[in-house]
Amino acid sequence: MSQVKTGHPDGLMTLFFSEMWERFCYYGMRVLLTLYLVKSLMKGDAEASLIYGAYTGLVYAAPILGGRMADQYLGYRYAVMLGAFLMAIGEFLILGGNDFFLMVGMGALIVGNGYFKANISTIVGKLYEDDDPRRDSGFTIFYIGINIGALLATTLVAYVGETYGFDKGFALAGLGMLTGLFIFWSGRKSYSAAPGLEPTEAGKKKVLGPLNMVQAITLGSLLLIPLCYVLIYNNEFLDYILLALFLYISYSMITAGAKADEGEAEPRWKDRMIALIIFMVINITFWACFEQAGTSLTLFADRNVDRMIMGWEMPASMTQFFNPFFIIVFGSIFSVMWVKLSNIGKNPSIPLKFAFGIIQLALGFLVTQVGMMFVNEAFQVPLLTLFFLYLLHTTGELFLSPIGLSMVTKLSPKNIAGTAMGAWFLSFAIANYVGGKIAALTGGHGDDGATLSLAEGLDKYLSVFTTIGFVLLGFAVIIILFNKKLEKLMHGVK
């Protein structure tokens, strides 16, 4: 597409469709994972939830490493292509149909996602000058691509996987990734103006005999796959690894903030770093509960939701489509709303936006209590229960998600912007892992390991979801009470 037609740099559409198909691949695997673990590999609910949490946690941690490797050695184009290739291979490995192939496939998906996800967004950013007014609009278009990919995966892959077999669903997701790789490679001239695409001088240097750094990192990336395998299986190690990383990054950021304040009259940067760490904790709380979508809420949909629509039964995994659908419907409305509220001086502060987002998330979980009033003889609540739950979860997400990355760049000193962004990704990794632990509390088994009846299972799901809802409401009240103190720590960042 030409610049005249789109009003945006050449290359944006190439990157849009590459990312769309990568998200199709990622969400295609994720939408089926919990049901595949429970129904095909015969895992218990708790074990399946912990595997899912470890996998998605590592997926979000991987871009921290993938971004750094591309910056210093690989260049962005090679990093994205390596990531796409590994992700496609990962999907096809899962077709082996047993624990071993699933774990190796997930390892390849984790490493691949780390390279792809971290760097395709970077290329989008580099198509624009720093002060280009089209930048925000460009990222909004790119964000729509992400959600179209997620929507296609949660409808098409979910339907194929549950109707014709999980292997067909995973294969379809792999083909999606190959499509994205083809688009990215064949359209390479369109984004060639972006700086940093080629391997760096350090990347071209010989390090291991005839191998240069790029080749050594590529081989090293393959060795990370068995490490991921071990960490998914022995996921209790992640408790200590993620906690240690959180403490180390928090210490690093506060120290860097204090250093940036040397000679200043007040500890502005140090305070902002403390604020950022508090926002990371809030972010972890939100997403650990939000990410029940792929685990406890999908199993709840499978067992205790009446999914019949005019004689057709919607597959349980397909209920995950509500979130990307609502994002596409409401995303642009919210972005316009924030601008209008800002113009009339009514735009809520960042802490209040986080609090309001958490309140909506809480209300989404409490909707299950309303659904309980309409339960049928098969101990199923109406599908509308999930419709309204996901509607509130999505509007809550739109209060938090779009402002997160922007807030990180404003709160952190320029010299540690990369570390701060890595820390923000780490908060998502911890959230997904903790989300798996929360999901393990729900499910079809009692404390003694006995399988629960549908009635007992429904009671357990509703009990956990209600508890989550009330805990989140309490957490939101605390944020509102400390809003002024948080704003003070932020020193004018809006």
N, C-alpha and C positions, 0 to 999 in steps of 0.2 A: 504493500500500500504506500502511496506517496505521502509526503509530508503535508501537501496541500489538502488532500482528502481528509486526513485524520486530525490535522492540527497538532500531531505529536511526531517525535523523531521516528525515522525509519527504524524498524527493528522491534518496536513495542508489540506489534501484533504477532511477530514470530515468537517473542518471549511469552506473550499472553497464552498462545496455544501450546507451547512447550510446557509451561507451568500447569495449564489446565489438564493435560494428559498425565503429567507426573502426579497431580493430586488425585486423578482418576485411579491411578495405580495404587497410591498409598491408601486412600480411603476404601478402595475396592478390597484390599487385603484386610483392612481394619474392620470393615463392616461385617465381615464373615468370621473373624478370628475367634471370638468367644464361643459362638455356636459351633464352629468347627472343633474347637477343643473339647466342648462338652458332648457333642453328638457323635462326632467321628472318632476322636481319640479317647473318648470316655473318661475325661478328666472330671473331677468334682468341681462344683461351682467356685469354691474358694481357691483351689489350685489354678483353675482357668483364669480367675480374676487377677491373681498374683503374677501369672505369666504375662497376661495382657498389660498389667501395670508396669512390669519390668521392661517389656518391649517398647511401649510408648514412651516411657521415661528415658530410655536410651536413645530413642529416635530424636527426642528434643535436646538431649545432651550432645549428640553427634555434630550438629552444625558449629558448635564452639571450636571443635578441632578442624572441621572441614573448611571453615572460613579462614582460619589462620594458615592452613597449608596452601590454600589458593593465593592468599595475599603474599606469602613469602616465597613460594616456589612454583606452584603449578600453573598460575594464571587462571582466569575465571572460566574460559571456554573449555579447557581440558578438564577442569574440576567438575563442571556440569556434565560433560559427556561421560566421564568415569562414573559419576554418581548414577546417571541414567542407566548405564550398562549394568552396574551392580544391582540396581533395583529390579531391572527386568530379569536378570539371572535369578535373583532371590525369589521372585514370584514363580518362576518355572521350577525351581528346586522343590518348592512346597508340594508340587504335583507328585513327588515321591510317595506321599500318602502316609508317612509315619512320623513319630516324634523327631527322629534324627533329621530328616529332610526339612521338617518345619523349622527346627531350631537353626539349622544352617541357613535356610532361606531367610529367616528373620534377621540373622546376623548380617547377611548381604544387604538386606533392605535398610537396616540401621546405618551401616557404613555409607551406602549409596545415598541415602537421604541426607546424611551429613554433608556430603559434597554438593549435592544438587540444591538443596533448600537454602543453604547459606549463601550460595554464589549467584543464583539466577536473579535474586532480588538486587544484589549488588550491581549486576550488569544493567538492570532497569534504572537504578539510581544514577549510573555513570553515563547514561544517554543524555542526561540533563546537566546543565551548569548548576552550581550551587544555588544561585539566586533565580533560577528559571521558574516563573509563576505557574508553568504547566506541570511541575513535578508532582504536586499533591494529586492533581487530576490523573496523571499517568499512573501513579500507584493505586488510585481508586479503580481505574480500569483493570489493572493487573490483579487487584483483590477480587474483582468480579470473576476473572478467569479461574482463580482458586476455587471460588464457590460453585461455579458451573461444573468444574471437575468433580468436586465433592458431591454435588447433586446428581450428576450422571452415575457416579459410583454407588451412591446409596439407593438408587432406583434400579439401574440396569444390572450392575454386578450383584447387588443383593438379590434381585429377582432370579437371575440366571443361577447363582450359587445355591439358593435354597430350592429352586424348582428342578434343575437338571443335574445338580451335584456340585459340591464345594470345589472340586478340581476344575470344573468348567468356569466357575467364578474367578478363581485365582489365575487361570490361563488368560481369561479376558482382561484382567488387570495388568498382566504382563504384556499383552499385546498393546494395551494402552500406553505403557511406558515406552515400548519400541516406537510407537507412533510419535510420541513426544520427542524421542531422540532423533528420529528422522527429520522432524520439523526443525529442530534446533540446528542440526548439521546442514540441512539443505538451505536454510535461510541465513547462514552465517554472515553473508555479505551485508545483510540489512542492518546488523548491529555492530559491524566492524569498526565503527567510529568510537566505540566505548573504549577507554583506556584500560590497560591491565589484563587484556584477554590472553596475551601470550605468556608462556613460562618466563619467569624472571631470570636474571643472570645467575643468581644463586641456584635456581632450579636446573640450569644447564650444566653446572659444574659436576665433574666426575667425583663420585664418593665411594663406590664399592666396585673396584676393578673397572670394567668397561661401563658400568651403570652410572648414569647421572642421577641427580637428586629426584627428578620427576619420576624416573623409572623405579628408583628405590622406594619412593613413597607409594607408588602404585602397588608394588609387591608387598610392602608393609601393610597396606590397606587390606590385602587378602588375609594377612595374619591376624587382623583385628576381628575377623569373622568368628574364628573359634573362641576368642575372648568373649565376644557377645554371647555366644552359645553358653559358655560357662556362667556368665552373669545372669542370663535369663533363667537358667535351671536352678542356680544357687542364689536366688534373688535376695536372700537375707543379707548378703554382702553389700548390696546396694544401700541398705540402711546406713552403714558406716561410711561408704564412699560418698554418697550424696550429702550427708551431714558434714563430713570433713571438707568437701568442696564448698559448701555454703559458708562455713565458718572461715575458711581460707579467703574466699572472694570478699566476704564482708570485711575482714581485717584489712585486706589489700586496698579496698575502696576507701575505707575510713582513713587509712594511712596516707593514701594518695591525695585525698581531700585535704587533710591537715597540711601536707606538703605544699599544696596549691595555695593555701591560706597564709603561708609565711610572708610576713611584712604587711599583712592586711589588718585592718582595725577590728574585724569580727570574723569568727570562723564560718564563713559563708559556705565554702565548698564542703567542709567536713559535715556541717549540718545537712547539706543537700544529700550527701552520701548516706547519712543515717536515715533520712527520709526515704531514699531509694530502697534501702534494706527493709524498712517497714512496709513499703509498697510491694516488695517481693513476697513478704509473708502474707499480705492481703491477697496477692495474685495467686499464691499457692493454695490458699483456702478456697478461693473462688473456683479455680480450675479443677482441683481435686474432686469437688462435688459436681461440677459441670460435666466432667469426663465420665460420669456414671453412664452416659449415653451408650458407650460401646460395650459395657459389661452388665451391671445390675439392671439397667433400664431395658436392655435388649432381652435379657432372660425373663424379666417381668413381662415384657410384651409377648414373649413366646408362650408363657404359661398362664398369665392372669389378665390378659387384655383380649377382648372380643374384637378381632380384626376383620370380621366379615363386612364387606361392602357390596350390597346388591348381589349376593351370591358368590362373590369372589373373595377369597381370604388373602389379605395382604401378608407377605412373608414378614416374620418378626424383625429381621435385620433391616427391612425396608422402612421401618418406622423411624430410622435415623435420618431419613431424607428431610424431615420437618425442619431441622436446623439450617442446612444450607438453603433450603427453599425460603425460609423466613429472612435469612441474611440478604438474599437477592431482592426480596420484596421491600424490606425495611432499610437496607444499608444506605441507599442514596437519600431517603427521607431523613434519616438521622443526621447525615453529614450536613444537609441543608438546615436542619433544626438547630445544630450547634452554632452555625454561622449567624442565624437569625437571633438566637438567644444572646450571642456575644454582642451583636449590634445594639440590642436594647439593654445591655448590662445585666442580663439575667442568667448568664451561663454559669452553671454550678462549678465550684472549685473541683480540682482533681480528686481530693479525698471524698468529697460528697458524691461525685460520679461513681467512684468505686463502691461507696456505701449503698447508693441507690441500685447499682447493678447487683449487689449481693442480696438486697431485699427482694428483687424480682426473681433471682435464683431460688431463694427460700420459698417464696410464694408458689413457684413452679412445683417444688416438691410437696407442698401442702395441698395442691390441687388433687393429689391422690386421695385425700380424705373426702373430697367432694365426690370423686368417682366411686368411692365406697358406698355412697347412698344409692347407686344405680347398679349394684353388682348383680349378675345373673346366676342361674342355678349351677352353672359350671365354674362358679367363683371367679368370674372375669368382670373387670370394669370396662366401660365403653371406651372405644378408640379415641373419642373426644377428650378423654383424660390426658392422653399423651399429646394430643394436638395443643391443648392449652398449656400443658407442662412445658413443651418445647417452645411454644410462643413466648412464654415468660422467660425461659432460659436464654432465648436468642436476644430479646430486648435487653436483658441484663448484660449479655455479652457485648452488645453494641454500646453500652455505657462504659465498658472497660477496655475492650480489645483495641479499638483504633487509636486510643490516646496513649496506650502503653509505650510503644516504640518511640513516639514523639517525645514523651515525658522523659524517657531515659536519656535521649540526646541533649535535652535541655538541662537536666540535673547534673550531668557529669562533665568534669573538666575535659577539654579536647584531647589531652595526652592519654587519657584512659577510656576514651569513648568505646573502643573495641572490647576492653575488659568489662565495662558496664553492660554492653549489649550481650556479651557472653553470660554475665550474671543474670540478666533478664531471661535468657533462654534456659538457664539452669533452673530458674523458678518454675518454668513450665515442665521441665524434666521431673523435678521433685513432685510437682502437683500430679502428674500422670501416675507416678509410682505410688504416691499416697492414695490416689483414686482407686488403684487396684486393691489396696489394703482395705479401704472403706467398702468396696464391692464385695470383698471376701466375707464381710459381716452379714451380708444378705444371703438369699439363695435358698436352694431346695433341700438343705440338710440342717438338722437340728444340732445342738451342742454335742450330742452323743454320736453324731455321724449318721443317724438314721434318716432315710429319705422322708421329707415332709409331704403330707397330702396337699392337694391344691388349696384347700381352705387354710391349712397351717402356713403354707408358703405365702399366700396372700397376706395373712396377718403379719408375717415376719417382714415382708417387703414394706408394707405400710408403716409398720413400727419404725423401721430404720429410716425410711424416707421422711417421716414426720419428725423424727429426732434431728435429722440433718437440717430440715426446714427451721426448726426452733433454734438450733445452735447458730445457724447462719443469721437469723434475725438478731440474736443477742450480739453477734460479732459486728453486725452493721451498726447497731446502736452505739457500741464502743467507739467505732470510727467516727460517727457523727459527734459524739461527746468530745473527742480529741481533735476534731477538724481544725480548730484555730491553732492548736499547738503544732499540728502537721504543716499547716500553711506557713507558720513562722519558720519552721525548719527549712522550708523550700525557698525562702528569701526571694519572693516575687515571681517565681516560676508559675505560669498559668497553664 
